[in-house]
Each structure stands twice: as C-alpha cells, then as structure tokens.
C-alpha cells in the first residue's frame, strides 16, 4: 500500500522492480524534525555503513527502518551534499 511523505506518493517497493529515485525529506514528529532518506536501499547495498557515516559526519542520531534512513534533526541540505559527494543522484 502506498504511503505519503510530504504530499509525494511513494509506491510499494515490493511491487516495483525498477530503481526508484532517492528522496531526502524533512518530517516533523512530536515537535522535532526528522530527516528521511527514502529509497536509499536500492542504490546503496550496505545501509548500516551509510547510516553510521551520516550519523558520525553530522553528529546526530539515526536508524534504518525498511530501507529508509532516519536522521535526527533538520539535516536535509547536509545529506544532499554528502550523497552528491559520494556520487548518488537525488531527486
């Protein structure tokens, strides 16, 4: 079942064989911001290393949930710059 993040529809990954574009979005949860990196699991096979590198670089907490990276705080511009630096295309 599709869900929405910031008004954009994200299709179910199990039904879509093609690679979906990486999206970096900010979401407000319980009064604080969370930065989500959606569809990164299809482009980066080792999510644990990617999550650790992002958390260490931006000095924030984070986790991996269903091929989506969640970082604490408003890290959108920082994450976009980092992903471009390592050669990944972002939508």
Protein Blocks (a to p, Z undefined) as FASTA:
>chain_A
ZZdeehiacddfklmmbdcddddddddeehiacdddehklmmmmblmlmmmmmmmmnopa
dddeehiacdedjfklmmmmmmmmnopacZZ
